[in-house]
């Protein structure tokens, strides 16, 4: 995932928000539940963050290629 955030937001706040909201969404859509996770954990506690800096296009290309590779593996699984 490649995201840009304004400097006024701490990275930990942004990651916490994304992980929290996505866990709630997954629980509601795929978990046959209408409530949030209670005393359960969907994501691992940690995360990795790195600055993109000079090679943003290279990172974007890498992410795009990973999506293609994932699609290719899914097709192989269906056969």
Backbone as JSON Lines, residues from 0, in Angstrom:
{"i":0,"aa":"X","n":[0.85,-1.15,0.0],"ca":[0.0,0.0,0.0],"c":[0.9,1.22,0.0]}
{"i":1,"aa":"X","n":[0.64,2.12,-0.88],"ca":[1.39,3.36,-0.96],"c":[0.43,4.49,-0.64]}
{"i":2,"aa":"X","n":[0.68,5.2,0.43],"ca":[-0.18,6.32,0.8],"c":[0.69,7.54,1.11]}
{"i":3,"aa":"X","n":[0.11,8.69,0.94],"ca":[0.76,9.95,1.3],"c":[-0.07,10.59,2.4]}
{"i":4,"aa":"X","n":[0.6,11.07,3.43],"ca":[-0.12,11.72,4.52],"c":[0.51,13.08,4.79]}
{"i":5,"aa":"X","n":[-0.29,14.03,5.22],"ca":[0.28,15.32,5.6],"c":[1.14,15.16,6.85]}
{"i":6,"aa":"X","n":[2.15,15.97,7.01],"ca":[3.05,15.84,8.16],"c":[2.37,16.06,9.51]}
{"i":7,"aa":"X","n":[1.19,16.66,9.52],"ca":[0.54,16.9,10.81],"c":[0.0,15.62,11.44]}
{"i":8,"aa":"X","n":[-0.11,14.52,10.68],"ca":[-0.59,13.25,11.21],"c":[0.57,12.32,11.49]}
{"i":9,"aa":"X","n":[0.57,11.72,12.66],"ca":[1.6,10.73,12.99],"c":[1.34,9.46,12.2]}
{"i":10,"aa":"X","n":[2.4,8.82,11.77],"ca":[2.29,7.58,10.99],"c":[1.51,6.54,11.8]}
{"i":11,"aa":"X","n":[1.77,6.45,13.08],"ca":[1.09,5.46,13.92],"c":[-0.42,5.7,13.95]}
{"i":12,"aa":"X","n":[-0.85,6.96,13.92],"ca":[-2.28,7.27,13.9],"c":[-2.91,6.82,12.59]}
{"i":13,"aa":"X","n":[-2.24,7.08,11.49],"ca":[-2.77,6.72,10.18],"c":[-2.87,5.2,10.05]}
{"i":14,"aa":"X","n":[-1.81,4.5,10.43],"ca":[-1.82,3.04,10.35],"c":[-2.88,2.45,11.28]}
{"i":15,"aa":"X","n":[-2.98,2.97,12.48],"ca":[-4.0,2.5,13.42],"c":[-5.41,2.7,12.88]}
{"i":16,"aa":"X","n":[-5.65,3.83,12.27],"ca":[-6.96,4.12,11.69],"c":[-7.28,3.14,10.56]}
{"i":17,"aa":"X","n":[-6.32,2.94,9.65],"ca":[-6.53,2.03,8.52],"c":[-6.77,0.61,9.01]}
{"i":18,"aa":"X","n":[-5.95,0.15,9.95],"ca":[-6.1,-1.2,10.45],"c":[-7.43,-1.38,11.2]}
{"i":19,"aa":"X","n":[-7.81,-0.39,11.98],"ca":[-9.06,-0.46,12.73],"c":[-10.28,-0.5,11.84]}
{"i":20,"aa":"X","n":[-10.34,0.44,10.9],"ca":[-11.51,0.51,10.01],"c":[-11.59,-0.7,9.09]}
{"i":21,"aa":"X","n":[-10.46,-1.18,8.6],"ca":[-10.49,-2.34,7.7],"c":[-10.88,-3.61,8.46]}
{"i":22,"aa":"X","n":[-10.45,-3.76,9.71],"ca":[-10.84,-4.92,10.51],"c":[-12.35,-4.92,10.76]}
{"i":23,"aa":"X","n":[-12.91,-3.76,11.05],"ca":[-14.36,-3.64,11.26],"c":[-15.1,-4.0,9.98]}
{"i":24,"aa":"X","n":[-14.62,-3.5,8.86],"ca":[-15.26,-3.78,7.57],"c":[-15.23,-5.28,7.25]}
{"i":25,"aa":"X","n":[-14.08,-5.89,7.42],"ca":[-13.95,-7.33,7.13],"c":[-14.87,-8.13,8.04]}
{"i":26,"aa":"X","n":[-14.94,-7.78,9.3],"ca":[-15.8,-8.49,10.25],"c":[-17.26,-8.38,9.85]}
{"i":27,"aa":"X","n":[-17.67,-7.22,9.42],"ca":[-19.08,-7.03,9.06],"c":[-19.43,-7.7,7.74]}
{"i":28,"aa":"X","n":[-18.54,-7.61,6.77],"ca":[-18.86,-8.14,5.44],"c":[-18.68,-9.65,5.36]}
{"i":29,"aa":"X","n":[-17.59,-10.15,5.93],"ca":[-17.26,-11.56,5.74],"c":[-17.44,-12.41,6.99]}
{"i":30,"aa":"X","n":[-17.72,-11.81,8.11],"ca":[-17.72,-12.56,9.35],"c":[-19.07,-12.9,9.92]}
{"i":31,"aa":"X","n":[-20.14,-12.77,9.17],"ca":[-21.48,-13.06,9.66],"c":[-21.76,-12.39,10.99]}
{"i":32,"aa":"X","n":[-21.18,-11.24,11.18],"ca":[-21.39,-10.49,12.42],"c":[-21.88,-9.1,12.06]}
{"i":33,"aa":"X","n":[-22.64,-8.56,12.94],"ca":[-23.07,-7.18,12.76],"c":[-22.39,-6.28,13.76]}
{"i":34,"aa":"X","n":[-21.53,-6.86,14.62],"ca":[-20.8,-6.08,15.61],"c":[-19.32,-6.08,15.28]}
{"i":35,"aa":"X","n":[-18.6,-5.21,15.93],"ca":[-17.15,-5.14,15.77],"c":[-16.49,-6.29,16.52]}
{"i":36,"aa":"X","n":[-15.21,-6.49,16.25],"ca":[-14.44,-7.47,17.0],"c":[-14.39,-7.05,18.46]}
{"i":37,"aa":"X","n":[-14.63,-7.96,19.36],"ca":[-14.51,-7.69,20.79],"c":[-13.53,-8.71,21.34]}
{"i":38,"aa":"X","n":[-12.44,-8.23,21.9],"ca":[-11.39,-9.09,22.45],"c":[-10.8,-10.03,21.4]}
{"i":39,"aa":"X","n":[-10.85,-9.66,20.16],"ca":[-10.23,-10.44,19.08],"c":[-9.35,-9.5,18.29]}
{"i":40,"aa":"X","n":[-8.36,-10.06,17.61],"ca":[-7.43,-9.24,16.84],"c":[-7.39,-9.74,15.41]}
{"i":41,"aa":"X","n":[-7.63,-8.86,14.48],"ca":[-7.6,-9.22,13.06],"c":[-6.19,-9.03,12.5]}
{"i":42,"aa":"X","n":[-5.57,-7.91,12.8],"ca":[-4.24,-7.59,12.3],"c":[-3.19,-7.87,13.37]}
{"i":43,"aa":"X","n":[-1.97,-8.1,12.93],"ca":[-0.85,-8.22,13.86],"c":[-0.59,-6.85,14.48]}
{"i":44,"aa":"X","n":[0.11,-6.83,15.62],"ca":[0.34,-5.57,16.32],"c":[1.26,-4.62,15.56]}
{"i":45,"aa":"X","n":[2.22,-5.13,14.87],"ca":[3.24,-4.29,14.24],"c":[2.9,-3.88,12.82]}
{"i":46,"aa":"X","n":[3.77,-3.06,12.27],"ca":[3.68,-2.64,10.88],"c":[5.04,-2.11,10.46]}
{"i":47,"aa":"X","n":[5.26,-2.03,9.16],"ca":[6.52,-1.51,8.64],"c":[6.22,-0.26,7.84]}
{"i":48,"aa":"X","n":[7.02,0.75,8.03],"ca":[6.86,2.01,7.31],"c":[8.22,2.43,6.78]}
{"i":49,"aa":"X","n":[8.22,2.92,5.56],"ca":[9.44,3.45,4.98],"c":[9.07,4.66,4.13]}
{"i":50,"aa":"X","n":[9.98,5.59,4.04],"ca":[9.73,6.74,3.17],"c":[10.09,6.36,1.75]}
{"i":51,"aa":"X","n":[9.36,6.91,0.81],"ca":[9.59,6.6,-0.59],"c":[10.73,7.45,-1.14]}
{"i":52,"aa":"X","n":[10.67,8.73,-0.89],"ca":[11.75,9.59,-1.35],"c":[11.89,9.67,-2.85]}
{"i":53,"aa":"X","n":[13.07,9.34,-3.33],"ca":[13.4,9.58,-4.74],"c":[12.79,8.57,-5.7]}
{"i":54,"aa":"X","n":[12.52,7.36,-5.26],"ca":[12.11,6.31,-6.2],"c":[10.64,5.94,-6.08]}
{"i":55,"aa":"X","n":[9.77,6.93,-6.01],"ca":[8.35,6.66,-5.86],"c":[7.8,5.87,-7.04]}
{"i":56,"aa":"X","n":[8.2,6.18,-8.24],"ca":[7.7,5.45,-9.41],"c":[8.13,3.99,-9.37]}
{"i":57,"aa":"X","n":[9.32,3.72,-8.9],"ca":[9.78,2.33,-8.75],"c":[8.93,1.57,-7.76]}
{"i":58,"aa":"X","n":[8.55,2.21,-6.67],"ca":[7.69,1.58,-5.67],"c":[6.31,1.32,-6.26]}
{"i":59,"aa":"X","n":[5.78,2.3,-6.98],"ca":[4.47,2.12,-7.62],"c":[4.51,0.95,-8.6]}
{"i":60,"aa":"X","n":[5.55,0.83,-9.36],"ca":[5.71,-0.26,-10.32],"c":[5.76,-1.61,-9.58]}
{"i":61,"aa":"X","n":[6.5,-1.66,-8.48],"ca":[6.59,-2.88,-7.68],"c":[5.21,-3.3,-7.17]}
{"i":62,"aa":"X","n":[4.43,-2.36,-6.67],"ca":[3.09,-2.67,-6.16],"c":[2.2,-3.17,-7.3]}
{"i":63,"aa":"X","n":[2.27,-2.51,-8.44],"ca":[1.48,-2.92,-9.6],"c":[1.84,-4.35,-10.02]}
{"i":64,"aa":"X","n":[3.14,-4.64,-10.05],"ca":[3.6,-5.98,-10.45],"c":[3.15,-7.03,-9.45]}
{"i":65,"aa":"X","n":[3.12,-6.69,-8.15],"ca":[2.66,-7.62,-7.13],"c":[1.18,-7.95,-7.34]}
{"i":66,"aa":"X","n":[0.39,-6.96,-7.71],"ca":[-1.03,-7.19,-7.97],"c":[-1.21,-8.14,-9.14]}
{"i":67,"aa":"X","n":[-0.41,-7.97,-10.19],"ca":[-0.48,-8.86,-11.35],"c":[-0.07,-10.27,-10.95]}
{"i":68,"aa":"X","n":[0.97,-10.39,-10.15],"ca":[1.45,-11.7,-9.7],"c":[0.4,-12.4,-8.84]}
{"i":69,"aa":"X","n":[-0.26,-11.65,-7.97],"ca":[-1.32,-12.22,-7.14],"c":[-2.46,-12.74,-8.02]}
{"i":70,"aa":"X","n":[-2.83,-11.98,-9.03],"ca":[-3.89,-12.4,-9.94],"c":[-3.51,-13.66,-10.7]}
{"i":71,"aa":"X","n":[-2.26,-13.75,-11.1],"ca":[-1.77,-14.93,-11.8],"c":[-1.82,-16.16,-10.89]}
{"i":72,"aa":"X","n":[-1.43,-16.03,-9.64],"ca":[-1.47,-17.17,-8.71],"c":[-2.9,-17.6,-8.45]}
{"i":73,"aa":"X","n":[-3.82,-16.65,-8.34],"ca":[-5.22,-17.01,-8.11],"c":[-5.78,-17.79,-9.28]}
{"i":74,"aa":"X","n":[-5.39,-17.42,-10.49],"ca":[-5.86,-18.15,-11.68],"c":[-5.32,-19.58,-11.66]}
{"i":75,"aa":"X","n":[-4.08,-19.77,-11.25],"ca":[-3.51,-21.11,-11.18],"c":[-4.23,-21.95,-10.14]}
{"i":76,"aa":"X","n":[-4.66,-21.34,-9.04],"ca":[-5.38,-22.07,-8.01],"c":[-6.75,-22.55,-8.49]}
{"i":77,"aa":"X","n":[-7.35,-21.81,-9.41],"ca":[-8.68,-22.16,-9.9],"c":[-8.66,-23.32,-10.87]}
{"i":78,"aa":"X","n":[-7.52,-23.57,-11.49],"ca":[-7.41,-24.63,-12.49],"c":[-7.35,-25.98,-11.86]}
